[in-house]
């Protein structure tokens, strides 16, 4: 829904109109293609997916409507428009009202286009368990016009808010000044780069070190672009909650500076709805009173929120939802329609199971958005994860055992899925091994599909959907619904499966797991980026830029920006020890040497240090050797499987300077090597042991071979760059503010090779190499002496 101030026009899709006026989406599951071959239902001149558009005036406002029919035809001078939907048994008896409403909206546009006196609206319902039911009604053009204006009148509230946005919000954003007295070094360059990308419809990949002020550097030009009419919504996409909060505060600063934009932070459905520990089977109008006829209460809640403030955090939305007795999750989504900046997790754009259909679904307009993607180095693995699906035979069997299968309607299709899972074990026959305990394990990894399982999953999914719709009160509802979601994810990935995916099957005693794994997320990420006018992907460790562009859909629209650190080079001492190998096969020989180099790195100044290791085992061995040699030094060790309270206690062990030596022993790539902010004297040094490579595996090796064929640098794409990103993140924990001073020590002989040297950031240009502990101790001594 968009307001065009130049001619006082609202642009609106029919699905939007139906959803906003009726409270439910009129869209539904597609039907099988073979259905359209039945000529008793669909005549030869039947035309499918016909785009319709038209205009209506109401109260001085012009509405431009657009929609797509499932099909139209003309017989004996009468035009017919179809709404074709999959339906369960209950819907076959009583078709959903929004389907009929949608049909009438389409019929109105068809009547206007053909100047027909009347149009027949036909609903074709295809039963999930079989059978087809049709119903048709001829409606006059005059009646259709009256129906459309009635629905549009229900949108008056939203229409007024959109008009206010164009007359107030957009002009206020056009010339908003930068919200801080000074622009930091490098910040102006990033702002210019982002604005140029938005104007030229590009995808900017920006490597911006800590201290640049990345959040504001991305958001400020996007807000100015909104003011200039270059976009209608700004999506600020994040990997974690803390980053969402930073974006929300930055938007607040811009509001204070004069840009009267509305900002909303979207949280997960589970965190918004606390009823029964989550929605589950209660998320329907029959079981949840918050979903019964909510439209008027929702409008009241939104009106109250908009009158009070311009920033909407989850807690505020939950409070308003409770007061007006509406679903907090749905309230947030409806409220977001009237907001200009939407802050949300990556999955709301990319995850095939939870993406925001109201913005990124089939009928939505694309090209009106700007995407700001924070900490974009996380997106490669997150995208792979969102497009990976796993099924477990053990879990399926547990559900099978919990259901009285003899008489249960899902019994036959469930049995076929389990049988097909068992058959997949045969694909592991060439990689079976007998274990010492007498059991046998095996695996398959490649691009062969488990065809029988694929068919069984799709068949079960259809039957399970029908069963769930008809059995909301059943005690098995939640567990089957959860199972269906796993099956649907598997089916969604199956629909995309090509050379960028692999099949991985793992068999152990009593268990079989099959995974469809995304190797290369380029295409799936790029498709979503196509929905925006422009995108800015930024991080302090987006190195090398071409690697991230290749894997994150940069394509021909990619532009690059690499900024220098805004902090003085003399604030950071970077040293590398290139005389020790930390490769797996050499680790047993280097525990004591590594411990000695750690002691040398911290010898010149007492304070708080973190040492990062490639594995827990290596950490434990080096820690043992260190404590034996330096028993008086306080060490804090990251344990396996730490909970939130234990992690917080670990970080609390690093207070401001108390004149005491503390050394944290952590795993590289773990909880304490990224997203940890210990400014000032809370952390004065990072010592990084190894090059951070992901663990070697069959999956990674296939990824290596895939990228070798595609880019001719497979090992770098599968291992090196991911590892170096871990290193840069750990190194970035040290200098957090302009006045901070600290050291970064790299321990591995590979840091002396061109492969790694070319990956060092610009602000490491003064890196020094140490060939022994004494030279390392001297390097850090001189640095701390210079800092006095």
C-alpha positions in Angstrom: 0.0 0.0 0.0 1.6 3.3 -1.2 0.4 6.9 -1.3 1.4 9.0 -4.3 1.1 12.6 -3.3 1.5 14.0 -6.8 -2.0 12.9 -7.9 -3.5 12.0 -4.5 -3.5 8.2 -5.3 -3.3 5.1 -3.2 -1.6 2.1 -4.9 -3.0 -1.1 -3.5 -2.9 -4.8 -4.4 -6.1 -6.8 -4.1 -4.5 -9.2 -1.6 -3.5 -6.2 0.6 -7.0 -4.8 0.4 -8.6 -8.1 1.2 -6.2 -8.8 4.1 -6.5 -5.3 5.7 -10.3 -5.1 5.3 -11.2 -8.8 6.0 -8.5 -9.7 8.5 -7.2 -12.7 6.6 -5.1 -13.3 3.5 -7.1 -14.5 0.4 -4.0 -16.4 -0.9 -3.7 -20.1 -0.5 -1.8 -23.2 -1.6 -1.5 -23.9 -5.3 -3.2 -26.9 -7.0 -1.7 -29.5 -9.2 -1.1 -28.5 -12.8 -3.0 -31.5 -14.2 -6.3 -30.1 -12.7 -6.3 -27.4 -15.5 -6.4 -30.1 -18.1 -9.9 -31.1 -17.1 -11.9 -29.3 -19.9 -15.2 -29.8 -18.1 -14.0 -27.3 -15.6 -11.6 -25.2 -17.8 -12.6 -24.6 -21.4 -10.0 -24.3 -24.2 -10.0 -20.5 -24.2 -9.3 -20.5 -20.5 -6.5 -18.0 -19.6 -4.5 -18.4 -16.4 -2.7 -15.8 -14.2 -4.3 -12.8 -15.9 -3.1 -9.5 -14.4 -6.0 -7.0 -13.8 -5.9 -3.4 -12.7 -8.3 -0.5 -12.4 -9.2 2.7 -10.5 -11.8 3.7 -8.0 -12.4 7.1 -6.4 -13.7 7.4 -2.9 -13.9 10.6 -0.7 -11.7 12.5 -3.1 -8.9 9.8 -3.1 -8.0 7.8 -6.1 -7.3 4.1 -5.5 -5.2 2.1 -8.1 -6.0 -1.5 -7.6 -4.1 -4.5 -9.1 -4.4 -8.3 -8.8 -3.8 -11.6 -10.6 -6.6 -14.1 -11.3 -6.2 -17.8 -11.2 -8.1 -17.8 -14.5 -10.7 -16.1 -16.7 -12.8 -17.2 -19.6 -15.8 -16.0 -21.6 -18.7 -18.3 -22.5 -21.9 -17.3 -24.2 -21.2 -13.7 -23.6 -20.6 -14.1 -19.9 -17.2 -13.4 -18.3 -16.1 -15.7 -15.5 -13.3 -15.1 -13.0 -11.9 -18.0 -11.0 -10.5 -18.3 -7.5 -8.9 -21.8 -7.3 -7.8 -23.0 -3.9 -6.8 -26.2 -2.0 -9.3 -26.8 0.7 -9.7 -29.2 3.7 -13.0 -31.0 4.4 -14.4 -28.1 6.5 -13.5 -25.5 3.9 -15.2 -27.6 1.2 -18.4 -27.4 3.2 -18.0 -23.7 4.2 -15.6 -21.8 1.9 -13.5 -19.1 3.5 -15.1 -15.7 3.2 -11.9 -14.0 2.1 -11.8 -16.3 -1.0 -15.2 -15.0 -2.0 -14.3 -11.4 -1.3 -11.1 -11.8 -3.4 -13.1 -13.2 -6.2 -15.5 -10.2 -6.2 -12.6 -7.8 -6.2 -11.1 -9.5 -9.3 -14.5 -9.6 -10.9 -14.9 -5.8 -10.4 -11.6 -5.2 -12.2 -12.6 -7.6 -15.0 -16.0 -6.0 -15.4 -14.3 -2.5 -15.6 -11.8 -3.8 -18.2 -14.4 -5.5 -20.4 -17.2 -3.0 -19.7 -19.3 -6.0 -18.7 -22.7 -5.5 -17.1 -22.0 -8.5 -14.9 -19.3 -11.1 -14.1 -19.6 -14.6 -12.8 -17.4 -15.3 -9.7 -16.5 -19.0 -9.5 -14.8 -20.6 -6.6 -13.0 -23.9 -7.4 -12.1 -25.8 -4.3 -9.8 -28.8 -4.6 -10.0 -31.2 -1.6 -6.8 -32.2 0.0 -8.2 -35.7 0.3 -9.6 -35.6 -3.2 -12.6 -34.2 -5.0 -13.4 -30.9 -6.5 -16.3 -28.5 -5.5 -17.3 -25.5 -7.5 -19.7 -22.7 -6.7 -20.6 -19.7 -9.0 -22.5 -16.5 -8.7 -23.2 -13.9 -11.3 -22.9 -10.3 -9.8 -23.7 -7.1 -11.5 -21.0 -4.5 -12.2 -22.9 -2.0 -10.0 -23.0 -4.4 -7.1 -19.3 -5.2 -7.5 -18.5 -1.5 -7.4 -20.4 -1.1 -4.2 -18.6 -4.0 -2.7 -15.2 -2.5 -3.5 -16.1 0.9 -2.1 -17.3 -0.8 1.1 -14.0 -2.5 1.6 -12.0 0.6 0.7 -14.0 2.6 3.3 -12.7 0.2 6.0 -9.2 1.4 5.1 -9.8 5.1 5.8 -7.7 4.9 9.0 -4.7 3.6 7.1 -5.2 6.0 4.2 -5.1 9.0 6.5 -1.9 7.7 8.1 -0.2 7.2 4.7 -1.2 10.7 3.7 0.3 12.1 6.9 3.5 10.2 6.1 3.9 11.9 2.8 3.1 15.4 4.0 5.2 15.1 7.2 7.6 12.2 7.4 9.1 12.3 3.9 9.7 16.1 3.8 11.3 16.0 7.3 13.7 13.3 6.2 14.8 14.9 2.9 17.0 17.6 4.5 17.6 16.1 8.0 21.1 17.1 9.3 23.6 14.6 10.6 22.5 13.9 14.2 26.0 14.3 15.8 28.2 17.4 16.0 31.1 15.8 14.1 31.4 13.2 11.4 34.0 10.6 12.3 36.9 9.8 10.0 35.8 7.3 7.4 32.1 7.9 8.2 31.6 10.5 5.5 33.0 8.2 2.9 30.7 5.4 3.9 27.7 7.8 3.9 28.6 8.9 0.4 29.1 5.3 -0.7 25.8 4.2 0.6 23.9 7.2 -0.9 25.5 6.6 -4.3 24.6 2.9 -4.1 20.9 3.8 -3.3 20.7 6.4 -6.1 22.3 4.1 -8.7 20.4 1.0 -7.5 23.6 -0.9 -6.5 24.7 -3.4 -3.9 27.4 -1.9 -1.7 29.7 -4.2 0.1 31.5 -2.1 2.8 34.3 -3.2 5.1 34.2 -0.6 7.8 36.4 -1.2 10.9 35.2 -0.6 14.5 34.8 3.1 15.3 33.5 4.2 11.9 29.9 4.3 13.3 28.6 1.8 10.8 25.0 1.8 12.0 24.5 5.6 11.5 26.6 5.6 8.3 24.2 3.2 6.7 21.0 4.5 8.2 21.5 8.2 7.6 21.8 8.0 3.8 18.9 5.6 3.6 16.7 8.1 5.6 17.8 10.9 3.2 17.0 8.6 0.3 13.5 8.0 1.8 13.1 11.8 2.0 14.0 12.1 -1.6 11.4 9.6 -2.7 13.9 6.9 -3.7 12.3 4.3 -1.4 9.2 3.7 0.7 10.6 1.4 3.4 14.0 0.8 4.9 14.7 -2.7 6.2 17.5 -2.8 8.7 18.5 -6.5 8.9 20.5 -8.0 11.8 21.9 -11.2 13.0 21.3 -10.6 16.7 19.1 -8.7 19.2 21.9 -6.4 20.4 22.4 -5.1 16.9 18.7 -4.4 16.6 18.8 -2.3 19.6 21.7 -0.2 18.2 19.7 0.4 15.0 16.6 1.4 17.0 18.6 3.9 19.0 20.2 5.3 15.8 16.7 5.8 14.3 15.8 7.6 17.5 18.7 10.0 17.1 17.6 10.8 13.5 14.1 11.5 14.8 15.5 13.9 17.4 17.4 15.6 14.5 14.2 16.2 12.7 13.4 13.1 10.6 9.9 12.2 11.7 10.0 8.6 10.7 8.4 5.7 12.4 10.6 2.8 13.4 9.6 -0.7 14.6 11.6 -3.6 15.8 10.1 -7.0 14.9 10.8 -9.9 17.2 10.0 -13.6 16.7 6.4 -14.8 17.0 7.4 -17.0 19.9 8.9 -14.2 21.9 5.8 -11.9 21.3 3.2 -14.5 22.2 3.6 -16.0 25.7 0.3 -17.9 25.7 0.8 -21.5 26.6 4.5 -21.1 26.1 4.0 -20.1 22.5 1.2 -20.2 20.0 1.1 -23.8 18.8 -2.4 -25.2 18.2 -4.0 -22.2 20.0 -3.0 -19.8 17.2 -6.5 -19.7 15.6 -9.7 -17.7 16.1 -11.5 -20.5 17.8 -9.0 -21.1 20.6 -7.5 -17.6 20.9 -9.9 -14.7 21.7 -7.2 -12.2 20.5 -7.7 -13.4 17.0 -11.6 -13.2 17.0 -12.8 -10.2 14.9 -9.6 -8.2 15.7 -9.8 -5.5 13.0 -11.4 -2.8 15.0 -9.4 -3.5 18.2 -6.2 -3.6 16.1 -7.0 -0.2 14.5 -7.6 1.2 18.0 -4.3 -0.2 19.3 -2.4 1.2 16.3 -4.1 4.6 16.6 -3.1 4.8 20.2 0.5 3.8 19.6 0.9 6.2 16.7 -0.5 9.1 18.8 1.9 8.4 21.6 5.3 7.7 19.9 7.2 7.1 16.7 9.4 4.2 17.9 8.0 0.8 18.7 10.0 -1.9 20.5 8.5 -5.3 21.3 7.8 -4.6 24.9 5.7 -1.5 23.9 3.8 -3.6 21.3 3.1 -6.4 23.8 1.7 -3.9 26.3 -0.7 -2.3 23.7 -1.8 -5.8 22.5 -2.6 -6.8 26.0 -4.6 -3.6 26.6 -6.7 -4.0 23.4 -6.8 -7.8 23.5 -5.2 -8.5 20.2 -2.4 -10.8 19.1 0.9 -9.0 19.7 2.6 -10.6 16.8 -0.1 -9.7 14.3 -0.3 -6.2 15.8 3.4 -5.7 15.2 3.1 -6.8 11.6 0.1 -4.5 11.0 1.8 -1.6 12.7 4.9 -2.2 10.5 2.7 -1.3 7.5 2.6 2.3 8.8 6.3 2.4 9.8 9.2 3.7 7.6 12.1 1.8 9.2 11.7 -1.9 10.0 14.4 -3.5 12.1 14.3 -7.3 12.0 16.3 -10.5 11.8 17.8 -11.9 8.6 15.2 -14.7 8.6 12.3 -12.3 8.0 13.7 -11.6 4.6 15.4 -15.0 3.6 14.0 -17.9 5.6 11.6 -19.8 3.4 9.4 -20.7 6.4 9.1 -17.3 8.1 9.8 -14.5 5.6 7.4 -11.6 5.7 4.9 -12.4 3.0 3.2 -9.0 3.2 6.5 -7.5 2.0 8.2 -10.2 0.0 5.3 -12.4 -1.2 4.3 -12.9 -4.8 1.8 -10.0 -5.0 4.0 -7.4 -3.3 5.6 -4.6 -5.3 9.4 -4.9 -5.3 11.9 -2.1 -5.9 10.5 0.2 -3.2 12.8 -0.9 -0.4 16.3 -0.3 0.7 18.0 -3.2 2.6 20.7 -2.4 5.2 22.4 -5.6 6.2 24.5 -5.3 9.4 27.3 -7.7 10.4 27.0 -9.1 6.9 29.9 -11.5 7.5 27.3 -13.6 9.4 25.0 -13.9 6.4 26.9 -16.5 4.5 26.5 -19.2 7.2 23.0 -17.9 8.2 21.8 -18.2 4.6 23.3 -21.7 4.3 21.5 -22.6 7.5 18.1 -21.2 6.4 18.3 -23.2 3.2 19.4 -26.5 4.8 16.9 -29.1 6.1 17.3 -32.2 8.2 15.0 -35.2 8.9 15.7 -37.6 11.7 14.3 -41.2 11.5 14.6 -41.5 15.3 12.4 -38.4 15.8 9.9 -39.6 13.2 9.7 -43.0 15.0 9.1 -41.3 18.3 6.1 -39.5 16.8 5.0 -42.7 15.1 5.1 -44.5 18.5 3.1 -41.7 20.2 0.2 -42.0 17.7 -2.4 -44.9 17.7 -1.3 -45.7 14.2 -3.7 -48.5 13.4 -6.7 -46.3 12.9 -5.0 -42.9 12.5 -5.6 -41.3 9.1 -1.9 -40.3 8.9 -0.7 -43.8 9.5 -0.2 -45.0 5.9 1.7 -41.8 4.8 3.7 -41.8 8.0 4.7 -45.4 7.5 5.8 -44.6 4.0 8.1 -41.8 5.2 9.7 -44.1 7.8 10.1 -46.8 5.2 11.7 -44.4 2.8 14.0 -43.2 5.5 15.1 -46.8 6.1 15.7 -47.2 2.4 18.1 -44.2 2.4 20.5 -46.3 4.5 21.3 -48.2 1.3 22.9 -45.1 -0.1 25.5 -45.3 2.7 26.7 -48.8 1.7 30.0 -47.7 0.2 31.0 -45.7 3.3 30.2 -48.2 6.1 32.6 -49.0 8.9 32.5 -51.3 11.9 33.2 -49.6 15.2 35.1 -50.9 18.2 31.8 -51.3 20.2 30.5 -53.6 17.5 28.1 -51.2 15.9 28.2 -50.0 12.3 28.2 -46.4 11.0 28.0 -45.1 7.5 27.4 -42.0 5.5 26.6 -40.8 2.0 27.5 -37.4 0.7 26.8 -36.3 -2.8 24.1 -35.0 -5.1 22.0 -38.0 -5.5 18.4 -37.5 -4.3 16.5 -39.9 -2.1 13.6 -40.0 -4.6 11.3 -42.3 -2.6 11.7 -40.1 0.6 11.0 -37.0 -1.5 7.7 -38.4 -2.7 6.7 -39.6 0.8 7.5 -36.3 2.4 5.4 -34.3 -0.1 2.5 -36.8 0.2 2.6 -36.7 4.0 2.8 -32.9 4.1 -0.5 -32.6 2.1 -2.3 -35.1 4.4 -0.9 -33.6 7.6 -2.1 -30.1 6.6 -5.6 -31.4 6.0 -5.6 -33.3 9.3 -4.3 -30.3 11.3 -7.0 -28.0 9.9 -9.7 -30.5 10.9 -8.3 -31.5 14.3 -7.3 -28.4 16.3 -8.5 -29.9 19.5 -6.5 -33.1 19.2 -3.8 -33.7 21.9 -1.4 -34.7 19.1 -1.9 -31.4 17.2 1.3 -29.6 18.4 3.7 -32.5 17.8 2.3 -33.2 14.3 2.3 -29.5 13.5 6.0 -29.4 14.5 6.7 -32.4 12.4 4.9 -30.8 9.5 7.0 -27.7 9.7 10.2 -29.9 9.5 8.6 -31.7 6.5 7.7 -28.4 4.9 11.2 -27.0 5.3 12.5 -30.2 3.7 10.0 -29.8 0.8 10.9 -26.1 0.4 14.6 -26.9 0.1 13.8 -29.8 -2.2 12.0 -27.4 -4.6 15.3 -25.5 -4.9 17.7 -28.4 -5.0 20.3 -28.1 -7.7 24.1 -28.2 -8.1 24.4 -25.7 -5.2 23.1 -28.3 -2.7 24.2 -31.7 -1.5 22.6 -34.6 0.2 24.2 -35.8 3.4 23.0 -39.1 5.0 24.4 -40.3 8.3 23.5 -43.7 9.7 24.3 -45.0 13.2 22.9 -47.7 15.3 19.1 -47.0 15.4 19.3 -43.6 13.7 19.3 -42.3 10.2 19.5 -38.5 9.4 19.2 -37.0 6.0 20.1 -33.4 5.3 19.7 -31.3 2.2 22.6 -28.8 2.6 23.1 -25.5 0.9 26.7 -25.2 -0.4 26.4 -21.9 -2.2 23.8 -19.3 -1.0 24.5 -16.8 -3.8 21.3 -17.4 -5.7 18.9 -17.5 -2.7 20.4 -14.4 -1.2 20.5 -12.6 -4.6 16.8 -13.3 -5.3 15.8 -11.5 -2.2 18.1 -8.6 -2.8 16.4 -8.2 -6.2 13.3 -7.1 -4.3 15.0 -3.9 -3.1 16.1 -0.9 -5.0 19.5 -1.1 -3.3 21.3 -2.9 -0.5 24.2 -2.0 1.7 26.0 -5.0 3.2 28.5 -3.9 5.9 30.7 -5.3 8.6 34.1 -4.6 10.2 35.3 -8.0 8.8 33.9 -8.2 5.3 37.2 -9.4 3.9 37.9 -10.1 1.1 35.1 -8.1 -0.3 34.9 -10.1 -3.6 34.4 -13.4 -1.6 31.4 -12.0 0.2 30.0 -10.5 -3.0 30.3 -13.8 -4.8 28.5 -15.6 -2.0 25.9 -13.0 -1.2 24.5 -12.2 -4.6 26.5 -9.1 -5.4 26.5 -9.9 -9.2 26.8 -7.1 -11.7 25.3 -4.6 -9.3 28.1 -5.0 -6.7 30.2 -2.0 -5.6 32.9 -2.1 -3.0 34.2 0.2 -0.2 37.1 -0.6 2.2 37.7 1.9 4.9 40.7 2.5 7.1 40.4 2.4 10.8 39.4 5.8 12.4 41.7 5.1 15.3 45.4 6.1 15.3 47.6 3.3 14.1 49.9 3.8 17.2 47.0 2.7 19.5 47.3 -0.9 18.4 50.3 -3.2 18.3 50.0 -6.1 16.0 52.6 -8.8 16.1 52.8 -12.3 14.4 54.7 -15.3 15.5 55.5 -17.3 12.3 57.7 -20.0 13.8 55.0 -22.3 15.2 52.7 -24.6 13.4 49.3 -25.1 15.0 48.1 -27.5 12.3 46.3 -30.5 13.8 49.1 -32.9 13.3 51.6 -30.6 14.9 49.7 -29.5 18.0 51.0 -32.2 20.4 54.5 -30.7 19.8 53.7 -27.1 20.4 51.7 -26.8 23.8 54.7 -25.6 25.8 56.0 -23.3 23.1 52.6 -21.7 22.7 52.3 -21.2 26.5 55.7 -19.5 26.5 54.7 -17.1 23.7 51.5 -16.2 25.6 53.6 -15.3 28.6 55.9 -13.2 26.4 52.9 -11.4 24.9 51.5 -10.4 28.4 54.9 -9.8 30.1 55.1 -6.0 29.6 51.9 -5.0 31.2 49.4 -6.4 33.7 45.8 -6.3 32.7 43.1 -8.3 31.0 43.9 -10.5 28.0 42.0 -13.1 25.9 43.7 -16.0 24.2 41.8 -17.8 21.4 42.4 -21.4 20.4 41.4 -23.6 17.4 39.8 -26.3 19.7 38.9 -27.1 23.3 41.5 -29.8 23.4 44.3 -27.5 22.3 43.1 -24.9 24.8 43.1 -27.3 27.7 46.6 -28.7 26.9 48.1 -25.2 26.5 46.3 -24.0 29.7 47.7 -27.0 31.6 51.2 -26.2 30.4 50.8 -22.5 31.1 49.5 -23.0 34.7 52.3 -25.4 35.4 54.9 -22.9 34.3 53.1 -19.7 35.6 51.0 -20.8 38.6 50.5 -17.3 40.0 48.8 -15.9 36.9 45.0 -15.7 37.2 43.3 -17.6 34.3 39.6 -17.9 33.4 38.7 -20.8 31.0 35.8 -21.1 28.7 34.0 -24.4 29.3 32.1 -26.5 26.9 28.3 -25.8 26.7 28.2 -22.7 29.0 24.8 -21.4 29.6 23.9 -17.6 29.6 24.5 -17.1 33.3 28.0 -18.8 33.0 28.9 -16.6 30.0 27.9 -13.5 31.8 30.0 -14.5 34.8 32.9 -15.2 32.5 32.8 -11.7 31.0 32.3 -10.2 34.5 35.7 -11.6 35.4 37.3 -8.9 33.3 36.6 -5.6 35.2 38.3 -2.3 34.6 42.0 -2.1 35.4 42.8 -3.2 39.0 46.5 -3.7 38.4 46.1 -7.5 38.2 46.9 -9.9 35.4 44.0 -11.9 34.1 44.1 -14.2 31.0 41.0 -15.7 29.5 41.4 -18.9 27.6 38.7 -19.1 24.9 37.8 -21.0 21.7 38.2 -19.0 18.4 34.9 -18.6 16.7 33.0 -19.1 20.0 30.9 -17.0 22.2 33.7 -14.7 23.3 35.4 -14.0 20.0 32.5 -12.0 18.4 29.9 -9.5 19.6 31.7 -9.0 23.0 32.3 -5.4 23.9 35.0 -4.9 26.6 36.2 -1.3 26.2 39.1 0.4 27.8 41.1 -1.6 30.3 38.5 -4.4 30.4 40.5 -6.0 27.5 44.0 -4.8 26.4 45.0 -7.7 24.3 43.9 -10.6 22.0 46.3 -13.5 21.4 45.0 -15.6 18.5 46.4 -19.1 18.2 45.9 -20.7 14.8 44.2 -19.3 11.7 40.6 -20.1 12.7 39.9 -22.7 10.0 36.5 -24.5 10.2 36.8 -28.2 11.1 37.7 -30.4 8.1 34.7 -32.5 7.0 33.3 -34.2 4.0 30.8 -31.5 3.6 33.4 -28.7 3.6 35.5 -30.7 1.2 32.6 -31.0 -1.3 32.2 -27.3 -0.8 35.9 -26.8 -1.6 35.5 -28.9 -4.8 32.4 -26.9 -5.8 34.1 -23.6 -5.4 37.3 -24.9 -7.1 35.2 -25.6 -10.2 33.4 -22.3 -9.9 36.1 -19.8 -8.9 39.4 -21.8 -9.0 40.1 -21.1 -5.3 38.1 -23.8 -3.5 40.2 -24.1 -0.4 40.1 -20.4 0.3 36.3 -20.2 -0.2 35.5 -23.3 1.9 38.1 -22.8 4.6 40.6 -19.9 4.6 38.2 -16.9 4.4 35.8 -18.3 7.0 38.8 -18.9 9.3 40.2 -15.4 8.8 36.9 -13.9 9.6 37.0 -15.6 13.0 40.5 -14.2 13.5 39.5 -10.6 12.5 36.5 -10.8 14.8 38.6 -11.9 17.8 41.2 -9.2 17.0 38.4 -6.6 16.9 37.6 -7.1 20.6 40.6 -5.0 21.6 40.2 -1.4 20.3 36.6 -0.4 21.0 37.0 3.4 21.6 39.3 6.2 20.5 41.2 6.2 23.7 41.8 2.4 23.9 45.2 0.9 23.6 46.0 -2.7 23.1 47.8 -5.6 21.4 46.9 -8.3 18.9 49.3 -11.3 18.7 48.9 -13.9 15.9 50.5 -17.3 16.5 50.9 -19.5 13.4 53.5 -19.9 10.7 50.8 -19.4 8.0 50.6 -15.7 9.0 53.9 -15.3 7.3 52.6 -16.5 3.9 51.1 -14.3 1.1 47.8 -16.1 1.3 47.2 -14.6 4.8 49.2 -11.4 4.4 46.9 -10.2 1.6 43.9 -10.6 4.0 45.3 -8.3 6.7 43.3 -5.1 7.1 44.8 -1.8 6.2 45.3 -0.8 9.9 47.6 -3.7 10.3 50.2 -2.2 8.0 52.7 -1.8 10.9 52.5 -5.5 11.9 55.8 -6.9 13.2 57.1 -10.5 13.1 58.6 -12.2 16.1 60.8 -15.3 15.7 61.1 -16.1 19.4 59.6 -15.3 22.7 62.2 -12.7 23.6 61.6 -10.7 20.4 57.9 -10.8 21.0 58.3 -9.6 24.6 60.5 -6.7 23.3 57.9 -5.7 20.7 55.1 -5.4 23.2 57.4 -3.8 25.8 58.3 -1.0 23.4 54.6 -0.5 22.5 53.5 -0.1 26.1 56.4 2.1 26.9 55.4 4.4 24.0 51.8 4.5 25.4 52.9 5.9 28.7 
